[in-house]
C-alpha cells in the first residue's frame, strides 16, 4: 500500500480496519502513516516525502520521488504481493500501478483522482493502471463504468468516523476553551508547501477579525511537529504577538468540532468541516505558475468538495490573488454572524453526510478480498 499524506493515511486506515480481521496474518507494508501502523502496517519510507502539491513543487522533488518509486517498484515485483493498493497520491501511484499490474500484481486504487474536475484524459492512464477503482463519491462509479473500468462505491470513510451530531461542548472542554466563547478554527493545510503559501494570509485575516471582536479566539491544529515549527516561524511577527491564538498538535477533529466557523485550505479538510456541519471559508494559495496551469485545466467553477458535491457555491472560495487577508476576514465575519445562513448550511451538510455514509470499511475490504480471489491470491 502507498498513502501519500495525512488524509490518505486516515483513508487507508479505515480500509485496513475492515481488511485486517479478514487477513490477520498478512504482511502489510509500503508507504503509510501512524493511522495505518495501528493495523500492523510497516512503512518502508517516510510518508511525508510524498506530501508535495503543485506542478512546479513536484518537479523540484521529481528525482527523489522517482528514485523512491523505482526502488519500491523493483522490490514489489520481486516480492509479488497478493495485491497493491494505491491510496490517493495519483501522480505517484498510477505510474507505479501500471508497472506492477504489467508484472501480474492485482492493483486497486482507493479514491479516484479528480478527473471530474480537471485532467479528464487521465482516465486512459487509470484504465491501464488499476484492476479496480474504489470510489468515495456516488457520481464517480458511473464515470468509470462508462469507461469500462471496474469500480465500487464504498462511501466516504470520514462520513462514518465523524458523528452526525458533533459534541461542541465536549470538544471545547478537551481543548480548554470556554463553552460560551466565540471560536474560529484555522486549517492552513497539512503539506509544508500549503503552510508556506497559506499561513501568513490566514493569520493576518485572523488579526483583522480580532479587531472587530477582541473576544474572538483562534485555534490552529498542526499535522506534525515539522509543520508546527514552520507555521510558528511564519507567524513570528511583532504585530501578531497578542493574537489569542492556540496551536495544537493533531486533534484537528476536536478543533473543528469546537469551532463556530472555520478557515480551511482546499482539500479533504473542506469535506471534514462540512461533515462537522460548520460554516467555512475556503482559502488557498499556491505557486503562481502552478495556479495558472491548473486554472486553465479546470472543468468546473468549484474547488472545495462541499461545493462540488452540492454543485453550487454553498460556501465562499477565495483562491490565489483573491485570498487576501481583508477578503478572507470579510467572508469569515459573515460566516460567523449570519445565523440564517448557518442553519441553512447545517441542513445541507446533514443531507451530504447521510448520502456519503456507508460501511466503508466492510465494502472496501470486501472489494479487496474479491480481487484477491479473482486472481487466486487468497
Buried (B, 14 or more C-beta within 10 A) or exposed (E): BBBBBBBBBBBBBBBBBBBBEBBEEBEBBBBBBBBBBEBBBEBBBEBBBBBBBBBBBBEEBEEEBEEBBEEBBEEBBEEEBBBBBBBBBBBBBBBBBBBBBEEEBBBBBBBBBBBBBBBBEBBEBBEEBBBBBBBBBBEBBEBBEEBEBBBBBBBBBBBBBBEEEBEBEEBBBBBEBEEEEBBBBBBBBBBBBBBBBBBBBBBBBBBBBBEEEEEBBBBBBBBBEEBBEBBEEBBEEEEBEEBBBBBBEBBBBBBBBBBBBBBBBBBBBBBBBBBBBBBBBBBBBBBEEBBEBBEEEEEEEBBBBBBBBBEEEBBBBBBBEBBBBEBBBBBBBBBBBEEEBBEEBEEBBBEBBEBBBBEBBBBBBBBBBBBBEEBEBB
